[in-house]
């Protein structure tokens, strides 16, 4: 199912909307990231026949090569950061970070909307 953790890296297709929801990035940031990854030939696109405004994205062969190099490093870095934390502390930290990211996203949305009102 699109949007589940790790799918794009595992060869599954996702839409930019799926990626935004999974990564907690805003639409603009996701759009820029998708464009940059596409420009570097890390992504392959397939047009949605039912909605031509949307594309299905997956990692290209080159993108999968880079992904295979990055993931072990990222997991090792995460393990070093979490070393010495109990499972309960790691879970609490994850909940706190999730909460802060959600609040930051709400703040960014409010700020963009107020900028539109006063533009």
Residue pairs with C-beta under 8 A, 6 or more apart in sequence:
1 7
2 12
2 13
2 14
2 15
2 18
3 14
3 18
3 21
3 22
5 22
7 14
8 14
8 19
8 57
8 58
8 59
9 59
9 64
9 67
9 71
11 58
11 59
11 64
12 58
13 46
13 56
13 57
13 58
14 22
14 56
14 57
14 58
15 48
15 54
15 55
15 56
15 57
16 27
16 30
16 31
16 34
16 54
16 55
16 57
17 27
17 54
19 25
19 30
19 33
19 34
19 57
20 26
20 27
20 29
20 30
23 30
24 101
24 102
24 105
25 33
26 105
26 108
26 109
34 43
34 57
37 43
37 63
38 45
40 62
41 60
41 62
41 63
42 59
42 60
42 62
42 63
42 66
43 57
43 58
43 59
43 60
43 63
44 57
44 58
44 59
44 60
44 63
45 55
45 56
45 57
46 55
46 56
46 57
46 58
47 55
47 56
48 54
48 55
48 56
59 67
82 90
85 93
